[in-house]
Amino acid sequence: MNKEHTADAAAAARHARYGRLPERIRFEEMTEGVEAEPSGAVRASYDPEAAWKYYSCLALDLGL
């Protein structure tokens, strides 16, 4: 009988802690609008002098 009482107390504690779902979060609270920077295109521009820094070739890496 004592074991049954302990199981009921544990079940009651679980139900008190996890017995209901948390409050619903609205979609508006999950998103945030941020202005885009107009200078983003300037940073992504092509620079032919520095293009070799980002070139990757397995044959060149192996020295072939």
The first five atom37 places (N, CA, C, CB, O) and aatype in JSON, in Angstrom:
{
  "aatype": [12, 2, 11, 6, 8, 16, 0, 3, 0, 0, 0, 0, 0, 1, 8, 0, 1, 18, 7, 1, 10, 14, 6, 1, 9, 1, 13, 6, 6, 12, 16, 6, 7, 19, 6, 0, 6, 14, 15, 7, 0, 19, 1, 0, 15, 18, 3, 14, 6, 0, 0, 17, 11, 18, 18, 15, 4, 10, 0, 10, 3, 10, 7, 10],
  "atom_mask": [
    [1, 1, 1, 1, 1],
    [1, 1, 1, 1, 1],
    [1, 1, 1, 1, 1],
    [1, 1, 1, 1, 1],
    [1, 1, 1, 1, 1],
    [1, 1, 1, 1, 1],
    [1, 1, 1, 1, 1],
    [1, 1, 1, 1, 1],
    [1, 1, 1, 1, 1],
    [1, 1, 1, 1, 1],
    [1, 1, 1, 1, 1],
    [1, 1, 1, 1, 1],
    [1, 1, 1, 1, 1],
    [1, 1, 1, 1, 1],
    [1, 1, 1, 1, 1],
    [1, 1, 1, 1, 1],
    [1, 1, 1, 1, 1],
    [1, 1, 1, 1, 1],
    [1, 1, 1, 0, 1],
    [1, 1, 1, 1, 1],
    [1, 1, 1, 1, 1],
    [1, 1, 1, 1, 1],
    [1, 1, 1, 1, 1],
    [1, 1, 1, 1, 1],
    [1, 1, 1, 1, 1],
    [1, 1, 1, 1, 1],
    [1, 1, 1, 1, 1],
    [1, 1, 1, 1, 1],
    [1, 1, 1, 1, 1],
    [1, 1, 1, 1, 1],
    [1, 1, 1, 1, 1],
    [1, 1, 1, 1, 1],
    [1, 1, 1, 0, 1],
    [1, 1, 1, 1, 1],
    [1, 1, 1, 1, 1],
    [1, 1, 1, 1, 1],
    [1, 1, 1, 1, 1],
    [1, 1, 1, 1, 1],
    [1, 1, 1, 1, 1],
    [1, 1, 1, 0, 1],
    [1, 1, 1, 1, 1],
    [1, 1, 1, 1, 1],
    [1, 1, 1, 1, 1],
    [1, 1, 1, 1, 1],
    [1, 1, 1, 1, 1],
    [1, 1, 1, 1, 1],
    [1, 1, 1, 1, 1],
    [1, 1, 1, 1, 1],
    [1, 1, 1, 1, 1],
    [1, 1, 1, 1, 1],
    [1, 1, 1, 1, 1],
    [1, 1, 1, 1, 1],
    [1, 1, 1, 1, 1],
    [1, 1, 1, 1, 1],
    [1, 1, 1, 1, 1],
    [1, 1, 1, 1, 1],
    [1, 1, 1, 1, 1],
    [1, 1, 1, 1, 1],
    [1, 1, 1, 1, 1],
    [1, 1, 1, 1, 1],
    [1, 1, 1, 1, 1],
    [1, 1, 1, 1, 1],
    [1, 1, 1, 0, 1],
    [1, 1, 1, 1, 1]
  ],
  "atom_positions": [
    [[0.82, -1.19, 0.0], [0.0, 0.0, 0.0], [0.86, 1.26, 0.0], [-0.93, 0.0, 1.2], [0.52, 2.24, -0.65]],
    [[1.97, 1.22, 0.71], [2.85, 2.38, 0.79], [3.46, 2.69, -0.57], [3.96, 2.14, 1.82], [3.64, 3.85, -0.93]],
    [[3.79, 1.63, -1.34], [4.36, 1.82, -2.67], [3.34, 2.49, -3.6], [4.81, 0.47, -3.27], [3.72, 3.33, -4.42]],
    [[2.07, 2.14, -3.48], [1.02, 2.75, -4.28], [0.87, 4.23, -3.94], [-0.3, 2.01, -4.07], [0.66, 5.05, -4.82]],
    [[0.98, 4.55, -2.67], [0.84, 5.94, -2.22], [2.0, 6.79, -2.75], [0.79, 6.01, -0.67], [1.81, 7.94, -3.12]],
    [[3.2, 6.21, -2.79], [4.36, 6.92, -3.31], [4.21, 7.16, -4.81], [5.66, 6.13, -3.02], [4.54, 8.24, -5.31]],
    [[3.71, 6.17, -5.53], [3.5, 6.32, -6.97], [2.46, 7.39, -7.24], [3.07, 4.99, -7.59], [2.61, 8.17, -8.19]],
    [[1.4, 7.44, -6.43], [0.38, 8.47, -6.6], [0.94, 9.86, -6.32], [-0.82, 8.2, -5.68], [0.58, 10.82, -7.0]],
    [[1.82, 9.98, -5.34], [2.42, 11.28, -5.03], [3.34, 11.72, -6.17], [3.2, 11.21, -3.69], [3.37, 12.9, -6.53]],
    [[4.08, 10.77, -6.73], [4.96, 11.09, -7.86], [4.13, 11.48, -9.07], [5.88, 9.9, -8.2], [4.48, 12.42, -9.79]],
    [[3.04, 10.78, -9.31], [2.17, 11.11, -10.43], [1.53, 12.48, -10.22], [1.08, 10.04, -10.61], [1.38, 13.25, -11.17]],
    [[1.16, 12.8, -9.0], [0.57, 14.11, -8.71], [1.6, 15.21, -8.91], [0.02, 14.15, -7.28], [1.26, 16.29, -9.41]],
    [[2.85, 14.96, -8.52], [3.91, 15.96, -8.71], [4.17, 16.17, -10.19], [5.2, 15.52, -8.0], [4.34, 17.31, -10.63]],
    [[4.21, 15.09, -10.99], [4.4, 15.22, -12.43], [3.25, 16.0, -13.07], [4.53, 13.83, -13.08], [3.47, 16.85, -13.93]],
    [[2.05, 15.69, -12.63], [0.89, 16.37, -13.2], [0.9, 17.86, -12.83], [-0.42, 15.71, -12.71], [0.52, 18.7, -13.64]],
    [[1.33, 18.18, -11.62], [1.4, 19.58, -11.22], [2.43, 20.33, -12.04], [1.72, 19.7, -9.72], [2.25, 21.51, -12.34]],
    [[3.51, 19.66, -12.41], [4.57, 20.33, -13.16], [4.31, 20.33, -14.66], [5.9, 19.66, -12.87], [4.53, 21.34, -15.32]],
    [[3.85, 19.2, -15.2], [3.71, 19.05, -16.65], [2.27, 18.84, -17.1], [4.54, 17.9, -17.12], [2.05, 18.48, -18.25]],
    [[1.32, 19.05, -16.27], [-0.07, 18.71, -16.57], [-0.74, 19.57, -17.62], [0.0, 0.0, 0.0], [-1.78, 19.18, -18.15]],
    [[-0.18, 20.74, -17.93], [-0.83, 21.59, -18.94], [0.23, 22.16, -19.87], [-1.64, 22.73, -18.27], [1.42, 22.22, -19.53]],
    [[-0.21, 22.58, -21.03], [0.69, 23.15, -22.02], [1.04, 24.59, -21.64], [0.07, 23.1, -23.42], [0.27, 25.25, -20.96]],
    [[2.19, 25.06, -22.07], [2.55, 26.45, -21.79], [1.66, 27.41, -22.59], [4.03, 26.71, -22.12], [0.96, 27.0, -23.51]],
    [[1.7, 28.66, -22.21], [0.9, 29.67, -22.9], [1.34, 29.77, -24.36], [1.02, 31.04, -22.2], [2.53, 29.63, -24.66]],
    [[0.41, 30.01, -25.24], [0.7, 30.11, -26.66], [1.38, 31.44, -26.96], [-0.6, 29.97, -27.49], [1.0, 32.48, -26.43]],
    [[2.41, 31.39, -27.82], [3.12, 32.59, -28.24], [2.59, 33.0, -29.6], [4.66, 32.34, -28.29], [2.52, 32.19, -30.52]],
    [[2.21, 34.26, -29.73], [1.68, 34.75, -31.0], [2.81, 34.86, -32.02], [0.98, 36.11, -30.81], [3.97, 35.03, -31.65]],
    [[2.46, 34.76, -33.3], [3.45, 34.83, -34.37], [4.14, 36.19, -34.39], [2.79, 34.56, -35.73], [5.33, 36.27, -34.68]],
    [[3.4, 37.25, -34.1], [3.97, 38.59, -34.09], [5.07, 38.73, -33.03], [2.87, 39.63, -33.85], [5.99, 39.53, -33.21]],
    [[4.98, 37.98, -31.96], [5.99, 38.04, -30.9], [7.23, 37.23, -31.26], [5.4, 37.53, -29.6], [8.29, 37.42, -30.65]],
    [[7.13, 36.34, -32.24], [8.27, 35.5, -32.62], [9.1, 36.11, -33.73], [7.78, 34.15, -33.05], [10.23, 35.66, -33.97]],
    [[8.59, 37.11, -34.43], [9.31, 37.69, -35.55], [9.73, 39.11, -35.23], [8.45, 37.66, -36.82], [9.15, 39.78, -34.38]],
    [[10.76, 39.56, -35.94], [11.25, 40.92, -35.75], [11.63, 41.49, -37.11], [12.46, 40.95, -34.77], [12.36, 40.85, -37.87]],
    [[11.14, 42.66, -37.41], [11.47, 43.3, -38.68], [12.68, 44.2, -38.51], [0.0, 0.0, 0.0], [12.73, 45.01, -37.58]],
    [[13.65, 44.05, -39.4], [14.87, 44.85, -39.34], [15.13, 45.43, -40.72], [16.09, 43.99, -38.85], [14.99, 44.75, -41.73]],
    [[15.5, 46.68, -40.75], [15.81, 47.33, -42.02], [17.11, 46.77, -42.58], [15.92, 48.86, -41.83], [18.07, 46.55, -41.84]],
    [[17.14, 46.54, -43.89], [18.35, 46.06, -44.54], [19.27, 47.24, -44.82], [18.02, 45.31, -45.86], [18.81, 48.35, -45.1]],
    [[20.56, 47.0, -44.73], [21.53, 48.06, -44.98], [21.7, 48.25, -46.49], [22.88, 47.73, -44.32], [21.88, 47.26, -47.21]],
    [[21.65, 49.47, -46.98], [21.85, 49.68, -48.42], [23.3, 49.45, -48.84], [21.43, 51.09, -48.8], [23.57, 49.27, -50.02]],
    [[24.23, 49.44, -47.91], [25.63, 49.24, -48.25], [25.99, 47.76, -48.38], [26.53, 49.9, -47.2], [27.16, 47.43, -48.58]],
    [[25.03, 46.87, -48.28], [25.3, 45.44, -48.38], [25.83, 45.05, -49.75], [0.0, 0.0, 0.0], [26.63, 44.12, -49.85]],
    [[25.4, 45.73, -50.8], [25.86, 45.42, -52.15], [27.3, 45.86, -52.36], [24.95, 46.09, -53.17], [28.01, 45.27, -53.17]],
    [[27.73, 46.87, -51.65], [29.1, 47.35, -51.8], [30.08, 46.32, -51.26], [29.27, 48.71, -51.07], [31.14, 46.11, -51.84]],
    [[29.75, 45.69, -50.15], [30.63, 44.68, -49.57], [30.71, 43.42, -50.41], [30.16, 44.32, -48.17], [31.71, 42.71, -50.38]],
    [[29.65, 43.12, -51.17], [29.6, 41.9, -51.96], [30.08, 42.13, -53.39], [28.19, 41.35, -51.96], [29.89, 41.26, -54.23]],
    [[30.68, 43.26, -53.68], [31.1, 43.54, -55.05], [32.32, 42.68, -55.42], [31.43, 45.03, -55.21], [33.06, 42.22, -54.55]],
    [[32.5, 42.48, -56.7], [33.58, 41.64, -57.21], [34.88, 42.44, -57.31], [33.2, 41.05, -58.58], [34.9, 43.54, -57.86]],
    [[35.95, 41.88, -56.78], [37.26, 42.51, -56.86], [38.2, 41.55, -57.57], [37.8, 42.89, -55.42], [38.63, 40.57, -56.96]],
    [[38.54, 41.79, -58.84], [39.37, 40.85, -59.58], [40.79, 40.72, -59.02], [39.45, 41.27, -61.02], [41.42, 39.68, -59.2]],
    [[41.29, 41.74, -58.35], [42.63, 41.68, -57.77], [42.69, 40.72, -56.58], [43.08, 43.07, -57.33], [43.73, 40.1, -56.33]],
    [[41.6, 40.6, -55.85], [41.58, 39.74, -54.67], [40.86, 38.42, -54.93], [40.92, 40.47, -53.51], [40.64, 37.65, -53.99]],
    [[40.48, 38.14, -56.17], [39.72, 36.92, -56.47], [40.55, 35.67, -56.23], [39.24, 36.95, -57.91], [39.99, 34.62, -55.93]],
    [[41.86, 35.75, -56.35], [42.71, 34.57, -56.17], [42.67, 34.07, -54.74], [44.14, 34.89, -56.55], [42.99, 32.9, -54.5]],
    [[42.3, 34.89, -53.78], [42.25, 34.49, -52.38], [41.17, 33.43, -52.14], [42.0, 35.7, -51.48], [41.3, 32.6, -51.25]],
    [[40.12, 33.46, -52.94], [38.98, 32.58, -52.73], [38.93, 31.45, -53.75], [37.71, 33.36, -52.77], [37.97, 30.68, -53.75]],
    [[39.92, 31.34, -54.61], [39.95, 30.3, -55.62], [40.47, 29.02, -54.99], [40.83, 30.71, -56.82], [41.49, 29.04, -54.31]],
    [[39.79, 27.92, -55.2], [40.2, 26.66, -54.62], [40.23, 25.6, -55.72], [39.24, 26.23, -53.48], [39.25, 25.42, -56.45]],
    [[41.35, 24.92, -55.84], [41.5, 23.89, -56.84], [42.28, 22.74, -56.2], [42.23, 24.43, -58.13], [43.37, 22.95, -55.67]],
    [[41.72, 21.55, -56.25], [42.37, 20.41, -55.61], [43.71, 20.1, -56.25], [41.47, 19.2, -55.67], [44.65, 19.74, -55.55]],
    [[43.82, 20.23, -57.57], [45.08, 19.97, -58.25], [46.16, 20.93, -57.79], [44.91, 20.07, -59.77], [47.31, 20.53, -57.58]],
    [[45.82, 22.19, -57.62], [46.8, 23.17, -57.13], [47.15, 22.9, -55.66], [46.25, 24.6, -57.29], [48.3, 23.06, -55.26]],
    [[46.16, 22.5, -54.86], [46.42, 22.2, -53.45], [47.36, 21.02, -53.31], [45.12, 21.91, -52.72], [48.17, 20.99, -52.38]],
    [[47.28, 20.04, -54.21], [48.14, 18.87, -54.15], [49.48, 19.1, -54.84], [47.44, 17.7, -54.76], [50.37, 18.25, -54.76]],
    [[49.62, 20.22, -55.51], [50.87, 20.54, -56.18], [51.02, 19.81, -57.51], [0.0, 0.0, 0.0], [52.15, 19.57, -57.95]],
    [[49.95, 19.47, -58.14], [50.02, 18.76, -59.43], [50.12, 19.71, -60.58], [48.81, 17.88, -59.62], [50.19, 19.28, -61.73]]
  ]
}
